Amino acid sequence: MTVKAERNILKPTPGKPGQAGRDLDAERQRLAAIIAAATPPTECGPDIVPAPARGRCVLVPHIAMAPSGTDARGEQKWVPAATGYGHRASVRQMDVFDRMVLAARRGRRPAPLTPGQIAVARRYRDLVERHDAGGIRCSDLDRATGDGTGRDFMDAYLAEGREIEAIRRRIGGGASLAVRRIRPSTRGGPARRAILDRALVDMVCLGDRTLSEVLRGHGWQVDGRHRAALTEALSGALDRMIGYRGKKTS
């Protein structure tokens, strides 16, 4: 490359007057919007710093019942009071179940899953994540096993493994019946595959995938009918994880 050609590359391209300033202002506004979206609510205090990589979060207030004098009969009164460090709330990362509930609330529809179903789904996720990291020093499982002896750690590790296996036996290995009832001509392309109950639960609970992503990942058309059928299948699987056997069919 000649010196003249190199100078032409390094020379800034002329633009409209004031364009550089407008581009800089737009970039500043974009960054300010990102930081504002990542800033925790004021209830959390200043200790939780903005972190765009954290993603969307959910406010978690810490409330406990505290005594508040006595009533006219001399009985103790209890009122909800904020607890935690400095009486502040905390945040947790928004998961797929929060997004499901938020989408239903925006559409003025009932929540697709019950609080009990969401609780067992998160319990399963936390168990699997902690168990997979169980062999790592200073993991949550390592810190939660008494005095840190090998016997205590192994007992807790094996107990969690047995609980995970019990939950997976309740899920079962069959295909979702609610999805299988749909006519093949309306399901999707030729690459579609049956959605197994275990795959459905793992993609949603462990992979944080939405039902639309589960359908697309198996080659199914994404529409309201298929999502409703998959919601029914997921609800049934979560009920079995809780321990419900469902209604007997003749």
C-alpha positions as CSV (number, residue, x, y, z in Angstrom):
1,M,0.0,0.0,0.0
2,T,1.3,3.4,-0.9
3,V,1.7,6.2,1.6
4,K,-1.0,8.2,-0.2
5,A,-3.5,5.3,0.0
6,E,-2.7,4.8,3.7
7,R,-3.4,8.5,4.4
8,N,-6.8,8.3,2.6
9,I,-7.8,5.4,4.8
10,L,-6.8,7.2,8.0
11,K,-8.5,10.4,6.9
12,P,-12.0,10.8,8.4
13,T,-14.9,10.7,6.0
14,P,-16.6,14.0,5.7
15,G,-20.2,14.1,6.8
16,K,-23.0,16.5,7.4
17,P,-22.3,19.4,9.7
18,G,-23.0,18.5,13.3
19,Q,-23.5,14.8,12.5
20,A,-20.7,13.7,14.8
21,G,-22.2,15.6,17.7
22,R,-25.6,14.1,17.0
23,D,-24.1,10.6,16.9
24,L,-22.3,11.2,20.2
25,D,-25.5,12.4,21.8
26,A,-27.4,9.3,20.5
27,E,-24.7,7.0,21.9
28,R,-24.9,8.7,25.3
29,Q,-28.6,8.3,25.4
30,R,-28.4,4.7,24.5
31,L,-25.8,4.0,27.2
32,A,-27.9,6.0,29.7
33,A,-31.0,3.9,28.9
34,I,-29.0,0.7,29.4
35,I,-27.7,1.8,32.8
36,A,-31.2,3.1,33.8
37,A,-32.7,-0.3,32.9
38,A,-30.0,-2.1,35.0
39,T,-30.4,0.1,38.0
40,P,-32.1,-1.6,40.9
41,P,-35.2,0.1,42.5
42,T,-34.7,2.6,45.3
43,E,-35.9,0.0,47.8
44,C,-32.6,-1.9,47.4
45,G,-30.4,1.0,48.5
46,P,-27.1,2.1,46.9
47,D,-25.2,-1.1,47.7
48,I,-26.5,-3.0,44.6
49,V,-24.8,-1.3,41.7
50,P,-26.2,-1.2,38.1
51,A,-25.1,-4.2,36.1
52,P,-26.4,-4.6,32.6
53,A,-25.0,-8.1,32.3
54,R,-27.3,-9.1,35.2
55,G,-30.3,-8.8,32.9
56,R,-33.8,-8.1,34.0
57,C,-34.4,-8.5,37.8
58,V,-37.2,-8.9,40.2
59,L,-37.5,-7.1,43.4
60,V,-37.5,-9.4,46.5
61,P,-38.8,-7.6,49.7
62,H,-37.8,-9.2,53.0
63,I,-40.9,-9.0,55.3
64,A,-41.4,-10.6,58.7
65,M,-44.1,-10.2,61.3
66,A,-43.0,-8.0,64.2
67,P,-44.8,-7.2,67.5
68,S,-46.5,-3.8,67.7
69,G,-48.0,-3.2,71.1
70,T,-51.3,-4.6,72.3
71,D,-54.9,-4.2,71.3
72,A,-57.9,-3.2,73.5
73,R,-58.1,-6.7,75.0
74,G,-54.4,-6.7,75.9
75,E,-53.4,-9.2,73.2
76,Q,-50.2,-8.8,71.3
77,K,-50.5,-7.2,67.9
78,W,-48.3,-8.2,64.9
79,V,-47.6,-6.1,61.8
80,P,-45.5,-6.8,58.7
81,A,-42.1,-5.1,58.9
82,A,-39.2,-4.9,56.5
83,T,-36.2,-7.0,57.5
84,G,-32.8,-7.6,56.0
85,Y,-29.7,-5.5,55.9
86,G,-30.8,-1.9,56.5
87,H,-34.4,-2.9,56.0
88,R,-33.8,-3.0,52.3
89,A,-35.0,-5.3,49.6
90,S,-32.9,-7.4,47.3
91,V,-33.1,-8.5,43.7
92,R,-32.9,-11.7,41.8
93,Q,-32.5,-12.4,38.2
94,M,-35.8,-12.7,36.3
95,D,-36.4,-16.3,35.0
96,V,-38.7,-17.8,32.5
97,F,-41.5,-18.2,35.0
98,D,-41.4,-14.5,35.9
99,R,-41.6,-13.7,32.2
100,M,-44.6,-16.1,31.8
101,V,-46.5,-14.4,34.7
102,L,-45.6,-10.9,33.4
103,A,-46.8,-11.8,29.9
104,A,-50.1,-13.2,31.3
105,R,-50.5,-10.1,33.4
106,R,-50.0,-7.8,30.4
107,G,-52.5,-9.7,28.4
108,R,-54.9,-9.8,31.3
109,R,-54.9,-13.5,31.3
110,P,-54.7,-15.9,34.3
111,A,-51.2,-17.1,35.2
112,P,-50.3,-20.2,33.2
113,L,-48.8,-22.0,36.2
114,T,-49.7,-22.1,39.9
115,P,-47.4,-20.9,42.6
116,G,-46.8,-24.5,43.7
117,Q,-45.8,-25.6,40.2
118,I,-43.4,-22.6,39.9
119,A,-41.9,-23.4,43.3
120,V,-41.2,-27.1,42.5
121,A,-39.7,-26.0,39.1
122,R,-37.3,-23.7,40.8
123,R,-36.5,-26.2,43.4
124,Y,-35.6,-28.7,40.7
125,R,-33.5,-26.1,38.9
126,D,-31.6,-25.2,42.1
127,L,-31.0,-28.8,43.0
128,V,-29.6,-29.7,39.6
129,E,-27.4,-26.6,39.5
130,R,-26.0,-27.1,43.0
131,H,-25.6,-30.9,42.5
132,D,-23.7,-30.3,39.2
133,A,-21.3,-27.9,41.0
134,G,-21.1,-30.2,44.1
135,G,-17.6,-31.4,43.2
136,I,-16.3,-27.8,43.1
137,R,-14.5,-26.5,46.3
138,C,-16.4,-23.7,48.0
139,S,-19.6,-24.4,46.2
140,D,-23.0,-23.8,47.9
141,L,-23.2,-27.5,48.8
142,D,-19.7,-27.5,50.2
143,R,-20.5,-24.5,52.4
144,A,-23.8,-26.0,53.7
145,T,-22.4,-29.3,55.0
146,G,-21.8,-28.8,58.7
147,D,-18.1,-28.7,59.7
148,G,-16.9,-29.4,56.1
149,T,-15.8,-33.0,56.6
150,G,-15.8,-35.3,53.7
151,R,-18.5,-37.5,55.2
152,D,-20.9,-34.6,55.7
153,F,-20.3,-33.3,52.1
154,M,-20.8,-36.8,50.6
155,D,-24.0,-37.4,52.6
156,A,-25.5,-34.1,51.4
157,Y,-24.3,-34.8,47.8
158,L,-25.9,-38.2,47.7
159,A,-29.1,-37.0,49.3
160,E,-29.5,-34.3,46.6
161,G,-28.8,-36.9,43.9
162,R,-31.5,-39.2,45.3
163,E,-34.0,-36.3,45.4
164,I,-33.2,-35.3,41.8
165,E,-33.6,-38.9,40.6
166,A,-37.0,-39.2,42.4
167,I,-38.2,-36.0,40.7
168,R,-37.1,-37.3,37.3
169,R,-38.9,-40.6,37.9
170,R,-42.1,-38.6,38.6
171,I,-41.7,-36.7,35.4
172,G,-41.4,-39.9,33.4
173,G,-40.0,-40.5,29.9
174,G,-43.1,-40.4,27.8
175,A,-44.3,-37.9,25.3
176,S,-46.7,-35.1,26.2
177,L,-50.2,-36.5,25.5
178,A,-51.6,-33.0,25.1
179,V,-49.3,-32.3,22.2
180,R,-49.6,-35.8,20.6
181,R,-53.4,-35.2,20.2
182,I,-52.7,-32.5,17.6
183,R,-53.1,-33.6,14.0
184,P,-49.7,-34.1,12.2
185,S,-50.8,-31.9,9.3
186,T,-51.0,-28.9,11.6
187,R,-47.9,-29.4,13.7
188,G,-45.2,-28.0,11.6
189,G,-42.5,-29.0,9.1
190,P,-41.2,-32.5,8.4
191,A,-38.3,-31.9,10.9
192,R,-40.7,-31.8,13.9
193,R,-40.0,-34.2,16.7
194,A,-42.1,-35.5,19.7
195,I,-41.6,-33.3,22.7
196,L,-40.8,-35.6,25.6
197,D,-41.9,-34.6,29.1
198,R,-38.3,-34.7,30.5
199,A,-37.0,-32.6,27.6
200,L,-39.8,-30.1,28.1
201,V,-39.1,-29.7,31.8
202,D,-35.3,-29.5,31.4
203,M,-35.6,-26.9,28.6
204,V,-37.9,-24.7,30.6
205,C,-36.5,-25.2,34.1
206,L,-32.8,-25.7,33.5
207,G,-32.4,-23.9,30.1
208,D,-34.7,-21.0,30.9
209,R,-36.4,-21.5,27.5
210,T,-39.9,-20.2,26.7
211,L,-42.6,-22.5,25.4
212,S,-42.2,-20.9,22.0
213,E,-38.5,-21.7,22.0
214,V,-39.3,-25.3,22.9
215,L,-41.7,-25.6,20.0
216,R,-39.2,-24.1,17.6
217,G,-36.4,-26.3,18.9
218,H,-38.5,-29.4,18.1
219,G,-39.7,-28.1,14.6
220,W,-43.2,-27.2,15.6
221,Q,-45.3,-24.3,14.5
222,V,-45.5,-21.5,17.1
223,D,-49.1,-20.6,17.6
224,G,-51.6,-20.2,20.4
225,R,-53.0,-23.7,20.1
226,H,-49.6,-25.4,20.4
227,R,-48.5,-23.1,23.3
228,A,-51.7,-24.0,25.1
229,A,-51.2,-27.7,24.6
230,L,-47.6,-27.4,25.8
231,T,-48.6,-25.4,28.8
232,E,-51.0,-28.2,29.7
233,A,-48.3,-30.7,29.3
234,L,-45.8,-28.7,31.4
235,S,-48.5,-28.2,34.1
236,G,-49.1,-31.9,34.3
237,A,-45.4,-32.7,34.5
238,L,-44.9,-30.1,37.3
239,D,-47.8,-31.6,39.2
240,R,-46.2,-35.0,39.0
241,M,-43.0,-33.5,40.3
242,I,-44.9,-32.2,43.3
243,G,-46.4,-35.6,43.9
244,Y,-49.8,-35.4,42.4
245,R,-50.8,-38.5,40.4
246,G,-53.6,-36.9,38.5
247,K,-57.0,-38.2,37.8
248,K,-57.6,-41.8,36.9
249,T,-59.0,-42.5,33.5
250,S,-61.2,-45.4,32.7
